[in-house]
Amino acid sequence: MIEKKKEEPVYETLEQNACMIISRDDKGILVACNKEGDIKLKRVLYPVSEE
């Protein structure tokens, strides 16, 4: 039987007009930004070199 782990929310205060990196992987980073009280999550891809 697979035991479910209890998820625990993380509460962080993000100041106005500030951004925080949430996670990163091989393709890019996930960023949370607070623009005047409106929180947006955005995935930013790493630049690809054109060689």
C-alpha positions as CSV (number, residue, x, y, z in Angstrom):
1,M,0.0,0.0,0.0
2,I,1.3,3.4,-1.0
3,E,1.2,5.9,1.9
4,K,0.3,9.4,1.0
5,K,2.5,12.1,2.5
6,K,0.7,15.1,3.9
7,E,1.3,18.2,1.9
8,E,2.2,21.2,3.9
9,P,1.7,24.7,2.3
10,V,4.6,27.1,2.4
11,Y,3.6,30.7,3.0
12,E,6.1,33.4,1.9
13,T,5.5,37.1,1.7
14,L,6.6,38.5,-1.6
15,E,7.0,42.3,-1.5
16,Q,5.4,44.5,-4.1
17,N,7.3,44.6,-7.4
18,A,9.6,41.7,-6.3
19,C,10.1,38.3,-7.9
20,M,11.3,35.0,-6.5
21,I,12.6,31.9,-8.2
22,I,10.4,29.0,-7.3
23,S,12.2,26.1,-9.1
24,R,14.5,25.3,-12.0
25,D,14.9,22.4,-14.4
26,D,16.8,21.7,-17.6
27,K,14.7,24.0,-19.7
28,G,14.3,27.1,-17.5
29,I,13.1,28.6,-14.2
30,L,9.7,29.1,-12.6
31,V,9.3,32.6,-11.2
32,A,6.7,34.2,-9.0
33,C,6.3,38.0,-9.3
34,N,4.2,40.4,-7.3
35,K,3.2,43.4,-9.4
36,E,1.2,45.8,-7.2
37,G,-0.5,42.9,-5.3
38,D,-1.2,40.7,-8.3
39,I,0.8,37.5,-8.2
40,K,1.8,35.9,-11.4
41,L,3.7,32.6,-12.1
42,K,5.9,32.6,-15.1
43,R,8.2,30.1,-16.7
44,V,11.3,31.6,-18.2
45,L,13.2,29.5,-20.6
46,Y,17.0,29.5,-20.9
47,P,18.3,31.3,-24.0
48,V,19.2,28.9,-26.9
49,S,22.4,29.6,-28.7
50,E,22.2,29.7,-32.5
51,E,25.4,27.9,-33.4
